[in-house]
Amino acid sequence: MSMSILSNDPQAIEKLQRQLAACEGAQERMKKINAAYHKAGWDGVKALGLVDEETLRQLQSNLERYPYYKQPFASYELTNNNANIKRIRGRIDEIGRRTKIEDSSQEYKGFKLVIDTEENRVMFIFPDKPAEDARNMMKRSGFKWSPTRGAWVRLLSENAISSAEWIAKEIERKTEAATEPKPFFRES
């Protein structure tokens, strides 16, 4: 069983690469064992030298118990391991992209948008309580109020940054539209 690896861990990529190598090694091992079993039965599996006697007995017992698997490692085991390989590669790519993100702070009319890589957060900081529609936009996009930070926050990701930039533009646009003077007479 593998331990959780936090994205803001400085060694996250190295740990994930070790997990990836282990999963890829297990995938190759399972495929070789299944191929040897199909070709020469249990004698073929023994000849590979990839499993000890206890593991071999366990594989034989599983296959006797579940004969519909038709091979030492069931297809779902290979599929699940392959899905883990894909998931781990995706996390490595995501963390690699995230390490290229730099701290920034953008001032808007009435609020500030902050990207803080140290805290691993995207934050909206308002001097006062924002309007209800602004709060609803932030909530719908996954931002939560953090009383300890005094800001609306979301975990740092490319998607969080895109959402935050869109929300900032929308809030600014709605604020400008609300402050524009409306004509007294309608033109016909």
C-alpha positions as CSV (number, residue, x, y, z in Angstrom):
1,M,0.0,0.0,0.0
2,S,1.4,3.3,-1.0
3,M,1.4,6.5,1.1
4,S,-0.2,9.7,0.0
5,I,2.1,12.2,-1.6
6,L,1.2,15.8,-1.2
7,S,1.6,18.0,-4.2
8,N,3.4,20.7,-2.2
9,D,6.0,18.2,-0.8
10,P,9.4,19.3,-2.2
11,Q,10.2,15.7,-3.0
12,A,6.8,14.9,-4.5
13,I,8.1,14.3,-8.1
14,E,10.9,12.0,-6.9
15,K,8.5,10.0,-4.7
16,L,6.0,9.8,-7.6
17,Q,8.7,8.6,-10.0
18,R,9.6,5.8,-7.5
19,Q,5.9,4.8,-7.4
20,L,5.7,5.0,-11.2
21,A,8.8,2.7,-11.5
22,A,7.3,0.2,-9.1
23,C,4.0,0.1,-10.9
24,E,5.6,-0.2,-14.3
25,G,7.9,-3.0,-13.0
26,A,4.8,-4.8,-11.5
27,Q,3.0,-4.4,-14.8
28,E,5.9,-6.0,-16.8
29,R,6.2,-8.8,-14.2
30,M,2.5,-9.6,-14.3
31,K,2.5,-9.7,-18.1
32,K,5.6,-11.9,-18.3
33,I,4.1,-14.3,-15.7
34,N,0.7,-14.5,-17.6
35,A,2.5,-15.1,-20.9
36,A,4.7,-17.8,-19.4
37,Y,1.6,-19.5,-17.9
38,H,-0.2,-19.4,-21.3
39,K,2.9,-20.8,-23.1
40,A,4.0,-23.5,-20.6
41,G,1.7,-23.6,-17.6
42,W,3.1,-23.4,-14.0
43,D,6.4,-24.9,-15.1
44,G,6.9,-21.9,-17.4
45,V,6.1,-19.5,-14.6
46,K,8.7,-21.3,-12.3
47,A,11.3,-21.2,-15.1
48,L,11.0,-17.4,-15.3
49,G,12.3,-17.1,-11.7
50,L,10.2,-14.0,-11.0
51,V,8.2,-15.5,-8.1
52,D,9.2,-17.4,-5.0
53,E,7.5,-20.6,-3.9
54,E,5.1,-18.9,-1.5
55,T,3.9,-16.4,-4.2
56,L,3.6,-19.3,-6.7
57,R,1.4,-21.2,-4.3
58,Q,-0.7,-18.1,-3.7
59,L,-1.1,-17.6,-7.5
60,Q,-2.0,-21.3,-8.0
61,S,-4.6,-21.1,-5.1
62,N,-6.2,-18.0,-6.6
63,L,-6.5,-19.6,-10.0
64,E,-8.0,-22.7,-8.5
65,R,-10.5,-20.6,-6.5
66,Y,-11.3,-18.4,-9.5
67,P,-10.8,-20.5,-12.6
68,Y,-12.6,-18.0,-14.8
69,Y,-9.6,-15.7,-14.5
70,K,-7.8,-18.2,-16.9
71,Q,-4.4,-16.7,-15.9
72,P,-2.4,-16.0,-12.7
73,F,-3.1,-12.3,-12.8
74,A,-6.6,-11.4,-13.8
75,S,-7.2,-8.8,-16.5
76,Y,-8.7,-6.4,-14.0
77,E,-5.4,-6.4,-12.0
78,L,-3.5,-5.4,-15.2
79,T,-6.1,-2.8,-16.0
80,N,-6.1,-1.3,-12.5
81,N,-2.3,-1.2,-12.4
82,N,-2.2,0.5,-15.9
83,A,-4.7,3.1,-14.6
84,N,-2.4,3.8,-11.6
85,I,0.5,4.3,-14.0
86,K,-1.5,6.8,-16.0
87,R,-2.7,8.6,-12.9
88,I,0.8,8.9,-11.5
89,R,2.2,10.2,-14.8
90,G,-0.6,12.8,-14.8
91,R,0.4,13.9,-11.3
92,I,4.0,14.1,-12.2
93,D,3.1,16.3,-15.2
94,E,0.8,18.5,-13.1
95,I,3.3,19.0,-10.3
96,G,6.0,19.8,-12.9
97,R,3.8,22.5,-14.5
98,R,2.9,23.8,-11.1
99,T,6.5,24.3,-10.1
100,K,6.8,26.7,-13.0
101,I,4.0,28.9,-11.6
102,E,5.4,32.0,-9.8
103,D,4.0,34.1,-7.0
104,S,2.0,37.0,-8.2
105,S,-0.4,39.7,-6.9
106,Q,-2.8,41.6,-9.1
107,E,-4.7,44.6,-7.9
108,Y,-8.3,45.1,-9.2
109,K,-11.0,47.6,-8.4
110,G,-12.0,46.7,-4.8
111,F,-10.0,43.5,-4.4
112,K,-6.7,41.7,-4.9
113,L,-6.0,38.4,-6.6
114,V,-2.9,36.6,-5.1
115,I,-1.1,33.4,-6.3
116,D,0.9,32.1,-3.4
117,T,3.1,29.1,-4.2
118,E,4.3,28.8,-0.6
119,E,0.8,28.3,0.7
120,N,-0.2,26.4,-2.5
121,R,-3.3,28.7,-2.9
122,V,-5.0,31.1,-5.2
123,M,-6.6,33.8,-3.1
124,F,-9.1,36.7,-3.5
125,I,-8.6,39.4,-0.8
126,F,-11.4,41.9,-0.3
127,P,-11.3,44.9,2.1
128,D,-15.0,44.3,2.9
129,K,-17.5,41.5,2.4
130,P,-17.9,41.1,-1.4
131,A,-21.3,41.3,-3.1
132,E,-23.5,38.3,-3.1
133,D,-23.1,37.6,-6.8
134,A,-19.2,37.7,-6.4
135,R,-19.4,35.3,-3.5
136,N,-21.6,33.0,-5.4
137,M,-19.2,33.0,-8.4
138,M,-16.3,32.2,-6.2
139,K,-18.2,29.4,-4.4
140,R,-19.3,27.9,-7.8
141,S,-15.7,27.8,-8.9
142,G,-14.5,26.0,-5.8
143,F,-13.2,29.0,-3.7
144,K,-13.9,28.8,0.1
145,W,-13.8,31.5,2.7
146,S,-10.8,31.2,4.9
147,P,-11.2,33.2,8.1
148,T,-7.5,32.6,9.1
149,R,-6.3,34.1,5.9
150,G,-9.1,36.6,5.5
151,A,-9.5,35.6,1.9
152,W,-11.4,33.4,-0.5
153,V,-9.0,30.5,-1.3
154,R,-8.6,27.5,-3.6
155,L,-5.7,25.0,-4.0
156,L,-3.2,26.1,-6.6
157,S,-3.7,24.6,-10.0
158,E,-3.8,25.8,-13.6
159,N,-7.6,25.4,-13.5
160,A,-7.8,27.5,-10.3
161,I,-5.7,30.3,-11.8
162,S,-7.9,30.3,-15.0
163,S,-11.1,30.3,-12.9
164,A,-9.7,33.1,-10.7
165,E,-8.8,35.3,-13.7
166,W,-12.2,34.8,-15.2
167,I,-13.9,35.6,-11.9
168,A,-11.8,38.7,-11.4
169,K,-12.7,40.0,-14.8
170,E,-16.4,39.3,-14.2
171,I,-16.4,41.0,-10.8
172,E,-14.6,44.0,-12.3
173,R,-17.0,44.1,-15.3
174,K,-20.1,44.0,-13.0
175,T,-18.6,46.6,-10.7
176,E,-18.0,49.0,-13.6
177,A,-21.5,48.3,-15.1
178,A,-23.1,49.1,-11.7
179,T,-21.2,52.4,-11.3
180,E,-21.8,53.7,-14.9
181,P,-24.4,56.5,-14.9
182,K,-27.6,55.5,-16.5
183,P,-29.1,58.0,-19.0
184,F,-32.1,59.9,-17.7
185,F,-33.9,59.8,-21.0
186,R,-34.1,56.8,-23.2
187,E,-33.3,57.3,-26.8
188,S,-35.9,56.2,-29.3
